Amino acid sequence: MTFDVEVLLKGTDAVVTETVTQETEASAWTDADVREMLLSTLRVFARASHDDTAGGDVALRGLSWIVTDTKDGVAIAIEIPSGAIAAGPFDLAADELTQMVARVISAGAPTTTSVH
């Protein structure tokens, strides 16, 4: 499956959009797939902000997020101190994705070298 990630960096007006490919369709996601979606989304942000760790590690800390219904499915909006990210749409119920994201973030992440 593919989904769009839109990045708006703090202090700019330009939205950077990148399409991400993930192996598993959203309707069949496990928590591991949701973790990969979140990490892929944050890597897009790192590339858009010209962060040297763009291909490397990112962390699932220091962010605020919400899952919201859209006309084409659900999307996740993420806010971090240096900008905002929107990813989706995903073919999944909003409450299901909300629960999965909450579990993934609360479970923590492997040791990382960069926090956004």
N, C-alpha and C positions, 0 to 999 in steps of 0.2 A: 504494500500500500504506500501511497505518497500523501504527504500533507504539507501545507505551507507554514512557514515560520516567518512572522513579521516582527522586526526589531525597530524600536524607536529609542535612540540614545538620548539621554538627558542633555538639554541644551541644543538640540537639533530639530529640524522640521522634516527631514527626509526619513522615510520608512525604507528599511532594507528588507527585501523579501527573498527567501531561499526555500526551495522545495527539498524536503527530506524524504528518503525512501526507508521504509521499515519492512522487514520480511513478513511479519504476521499482520493480518487484518485486525483492526481495532476490536471488532466484535468477538475475537478469540484471544484478546490480550490476557496475559498473566501479569502479576506484579513485576516480574522481570522485564516484560515488554514495556510496561509503563515507565520503569526506571530508565530503560534505553531511550524511550521517547523524550523524557525529561532531560537526560544528559545530552542527547542530540540537539534538542532545542537550545540548551545553554551553550553548546559549542557554536551554534549559529550566532548567538549573541557575542561570544568571544571573538569570532572572526569579524563580525560587523564593527566591533569596538577596537579592532586591530590589536587585540591582546595576543602576546607571544605564545600563550598556551592553547591557542585555538584548536590544535589537533590533539591536545593532551587532556589532562584531567580538569574536570569542573566539579563543583560540590553542590549538593542539594541542601544548602544551608543559606540563611540570610535572605530568604525570598518570601514574598507574600504571593498567594495564588488563589484563583477561583476558577471553577468549571462553570461554563454557562451554555445554555441552549442557543443554537443558531438555526437558521432556516435549513442548513444542510447537515445538521448533526449537533455535536457539542464542540466547544473549543476551550482551551485553557489559556487564561491570561496570567502572566507572571510579572510581578513588579520587584525590581531590585534597586538598590540605591543609584545605580548608574543608568537606569533606563527601564523600558517595559518591553514585554514579549507577548505575542499572541501566537498560538499554534492550533492547527486544526484545518478543517473540521474532521471529527472522528465519528464513526458510526457506532455509538455506544451511549447508553443511558447516562445522563449527567450524574445521578446519584451513585451509579456504579463506578464511574471514573473518579468521582470525588473520593470515594472510599479507598480506591486503589492508590491514588496519589497520596492520601493521608497515611496509608500504611507504608508506602515506599519511603516517604520523607521521614516518618517517625522511626523507621528501621535503621536510619543512618546510611551512610555510604562508605565504601572502602576508602582508605586513606587517600587523600588527594593533595595536589600541590597548589591548587588555585581555588580561591573562594570568590564568588561573584555575588 
